[in-house]
Amino acid sequence: MDFFYQPASWVFIAFIIFISIAIYLKVPNMVTKLLDEQISKIKNDLDDARKLKEDANSLLAEYERKIESANKEAENIINQAKNNAKSYEENSNKKVEEFILRSEKQSIEKIQQAQKSAIKKINEEIVNKSVEVAEKIISKNMNDQNNNKLFESSINQIKKLQD
């Protein structure tokens, strides 16, 4: 009976009673059930996390494709704009060159017309002055004897031309 006088014995008896009550009340099943519920909850959370990760990865891939597509489209737009600008520049350069050539041609024509007009005026002036000078000379040198010589000379020249 020393067994009942030792405190360790009472602890052991209390422990056995505790275990017996726990088994009677099905505490291990409850604990197992709670642990199983926690495990399934954790599994569900992990499955949800995997699904979310897969969704996020697919969205990421989709957006990366969209970004790449947008970049290609932007590059195409930029290239097309460059080509259009180059074409407009070439057309503008052609038009400017044509305008310059037309202006140059018109200027040359105006200069030539001005030269012709100036030459014509100069020739008219020369003729007018020559006629005036000839009239003055003739009026000074004209007398009856010179008139007869001039008349005979003119007739001789006309006869030579007829032959």
C-alpha positions in Angstrom: 0.0 0.0 0.0 2.8 2.2 -0.3 1.5 2.7 -3.7 -1.2 5.1 -2.6 1.1 7.2 -0.5 3.3 8.3 -3.2 2.3 11.3 -5.2 3.5 9.8 -8.5 1.0 7.0 -8.1 -1.9 9.5 -7.8 -0.6 11.3 -10.8 -0.6 8.0 -12.7 -4.1 7.2 -11.5 -5.3 10.7 -12.5 -3.7 10.2 -15.9 -5.4 6.9 -16.4 -8.8 8.4 -15.4 -8.2 11.3 -17.7 -7.4 9.0 -20.6 -10.4 6.8 -19.8 -12.8 9.8 -19.8 -11.2 11.1 -23.0 -11.7 7.7 -24.6 -15.3 7.4 -23.3 -16.1 10.9 -24.6 -14.4 10.0 -27.9 -12.0 12.9 -27.6 -9.4 11.2 -29.9 -12.0 10.9 -32.6 -12.9 14.6 -32.1 -9.3 15.6 -32.2 -8.8 13.4 -35.3 -11.9 14.9 -36.8 -10.7 18.5 -36.1 -7.3 17.7 -37.4 -8.8 16.1 -40.5 -11.0 19.2 -41.0 -7.9 21.4 -40.7 -6.0 19.2 -43.1 -8.8 19.3 -45.7 -9.1 23.1 -45.2 -5.4 23.5 -45.8 -5.6 21.2 -48.8 -8.6 23.2 -50.2 -6.6 26.4 -49.5 -3.6 25.0 -51.3 -5.8 23.8 -54.2 -7.4 27.3 -54.4 -3.9 28.9 -54.3 -2.7 26.6 -57.1 -5.8 27.5 -59.2 -5.3 31.2 -58.5 -1.6 30.8 -59.4 -2.5 29.0 -62.6 -5.1 31.7 -63.4 -2.6 34.4 -62.6 0.0 32.7 -64.8 -2.5 32.4 -67.7 -3.5 36.0 -67.3 0.1 37.0 -67.2 0.8 35.1 -70.4 -2.3 36.6 -72.0 -1.3 40.1 -71.1 2.2 39.5 -72.2 0.9 38.4 -75.6 -1.3 41.4 -75.7 1.6 43.7 -74.8 3.7 42.0 -77.5 0.9 42.4 -80.0 0.4 46.0 -79.0 4.2 46.6 -79.3 4.2 45.0 -82.8 1.1 47.1 -83.8 2.8 50.2 -82.4 5.9 49.4 -84.4 3.9 48.8 -87.5 2.1 52.1 -87.0 5.4 53.9 -86.5 6.9 52.3 -89.6 3.8 53.2 -91.6 4.0 56.8 -90.3 7.6 56.9 -91.2 6.8 55.6 -94.7 4.0 58.2 -95.0 6.3 61.0 -93.8 9.0 59.9 -96.3 6.4 59.8 -99.1 5.1 63.2 -98.2 8.6 64.5 -98.0 9.4 63.1 -101.4 6.2 64.5 -102.9 7.0 67.9 -101.3 10.5 67.8 -102.6 9.2 67.0 -106.1 6.7 69.8 -105.9 9.3 72.3 -104.6 11.7 71.2 -107.4 8.9 71.6 -110.0 8.0 75.0 -108.6 11.7 76.0 -108.7 12.1 74.8 -112.3 8.9 76.6 -113.4 9.9 79.7 -111.6 13.4 79.5 -113.1 11.9 78.9 -116.6 9.5 81.8 -116.2 12.3 84.0 -115.0 14.5 83.0 -118.0 11.6 83.6 -120.4 11.0 87.1 -118.8 14.7 87.9 -119.1 14.7 86.8 -122.7 11.6 88.8 -123.4 13.2 91.8 -121.7 16.3 91.3 -123.8 14.3 91.1 -127.0 12.3 94.1 -126.0 15.5 96.0 -125.2 17.2 94.9 -128.4 14.0 95.9 -130.4 13.9 99.3 -128.7 17.6 99.8 -129.3 17.3 98.8 -132.9 14.3 101.2 -133.3 16.3 103.9 -131.7 19.3 103.2 -133.9 17.1 103.2 -137.0 15.4 106.4 -135.9 18.7 108.1 -135.2 20.2 106.8 -138.4 17.2 108.2 -140.3 17.6 111.5 -138.6 21.3 111.6 -139.2 20.8 110.6 -142.9 18.1 113.2 -143.3 20.4 115.8 -141.9 23.3 114.7 -144.1 21.1 114.5 -147.2 19.4 117.8 -146.5 22.9 119.4 -146.2 24.3 117.8 -149.3 21.3 117.9 -151.5 21.4 120.2 -154.5 20.4 119.7 -158.1 23.6 118.2 -159.3 23.7 115.7 -156.5 20.0 114.9 -157.1 20.7 114.0 -160.7 23.7 111.8 -159.7 21.7 110.0 -157.1 18.8 109.5 -159.5 21.0 108.0 -162.2 22.8 105.8 -159.6 19.4 104.5 -158.4 18.3 103.7 -161.9 21.5 101.9 -162.7 21.1 99.8 -159.6 17.5 98.9 -160.4 18.6 97.8 -163.9 21.3 95.6 -162.5 18.8 94.0 -160.2 16.4 93.3 -163.0 19.1 91.5 -165.1 
